[in-house]
């Protein structure tokens, strides 16, 4: 992790609470996704909960920032960035 921080993104996976056999904790373990669902934590594999690559400590998370929507400026960024990428 660069000391300056980095971008932070979120991927979403949902298991409905109306599912007949909700496998949320097992699915979270299988794909190594963080579960924000506190009641599911006791159902997760302890090795996953203790894995800092899955549940990073605050010192790692603090310098991370969510990317912001730049709205109407997006075409300008694209125009400048496309030649840099070479496409």
C-alpha positions as CSV (number, residue, x, y, z in Angstrom):
1,X,0.0,0.0,0.0
2,X,1.5,3.4,-0.9
3,X,1.9,5.5,2.2
4,X,-0.1,8.3,0.4
5,X,-3.1,5.9,0.3
6,X,-5.0,4.6,-2.6
7,X,-8.5,4.4,-4.1
8,X,-11.1,2.4,-2.3
9,X,-13.9,0.6,-4.1
10,X,-16.8,-1.6,-3.1
11,X,-18.3,-4.6,-4.7
12,X,-21.7,-5.7,-3.6
13,X,-23.1,-9.2,-3.0
14,X,-26.5,-9.7,-1.5
15,X,-28.4,-12.6,-0.1
16,X,-32.0,-11.8,0.7
17,X,-33.2,-12.3,4.2
18,X,-36.2,-14.0,2.5
19,X,-34.0,-16.7,0.9
20,X,-35.2,-20.1,2.0
21,X,-31.7,-21.2,3.0
22,X,-29.6,-18.0,3.3
23,X,-26.0,-19.0,2.9
24,X,-24.6,-15.5,3.4
25,X,-21.8,-16.3,5.8
26,X,-20.7,-19.4,3.8
27,X,-20.8,-17.4,0.6
28,X,-18.7,-14.6,2.2
29,X,-16.1,-17.2,3.3
30,X,-16.1,-18.8,-0.2
31,X,-15.4,-15.6,-2.2
32,X,-13.3,-14.0,0.6
33,X,-15.5,-10.9,0.7
34,X,-15.9,-8.8,3.8
35,X,-19.2,-9.1,5.5
36,X,-20.6,-5.9,7.0
37,X,-23.4,-8.0,8.6
38,X,-22.4,-8.1,12.3
39,X,-24.7,-11.1,13.1
40,X,-23.0,-13.1,10.4
41,X,-19.5,-12.6,11.9
42,X,-19.8,-15.6,14.4
43,X,-20.6,-17.8,11.4
44,X,-17.5,-16.8,9.4
45,X,-14.3,-18.8,9.4
46,X,-12.0,-17.4,12.0
47,X,-9.0,-17.6,9.6
48,X,-10.9,-15.2,7.3
49,X,-11.7,-12.8,10.2
50,X,-8.1,-12.8,11.2
51,X,-6.8,-12.3,7.7
52,X,-5.6,-8.7,7.2
53,X,-6.0,-9.0,3.4
54,X,-9.7,-9.5,3.9
55,X,-10.3,-7.4,7.1
56,X,-7.5,-4.8,7.0
57,X,-6.6,-3.0,10.2
58,X,-7.6,0.7,10.6
59,X,-4.1,1.9,9.9
60,X,-4.4,0.4,6.4
61,X,-8.0,1.6,5.8
62,X,-7.6,5.2,7.0
63,X,-5.6,6.6,4.1
64,X,-8.0,5.0,1.5
65,X,-10.5,7.3,-0.2
66,X,-13.5,6.5,-2.3
67,X,-13.4,7.8,-5.9
68,X,-15.7,10.7,-6.5
69,X,-18.0,11.1,-9.5
70,X,-16.7,13.9,-11.5
71,X,-19.9,14.4,-13.4
72,X,-19.8,16.6,-16.5
73,X,-16.0,16.7,-16.4
74,X,-15.8,13.0,-17.3
75,X,-15.4,13.5,-21.0
76,X,-12.4,15.9,-20.4
77,X,-10.7,13.3,-18.1
78,X,-11.4,10.7,-20.8
79,X,-9.9,12.9,-23.5
80,X,-6.7,13.4,-21.5
81,X,-6.4,9.9,-20.2
82,X,-7.0,8.0,-23.4
83,X,-3.7,9.0,-25.1
84,X,-1.9,8.1,-21.9
85,X,-3.3,4.6,-22.0
86,X,-2.5,4.4,-25.7
87,X,-6.0,3.5,-26.9
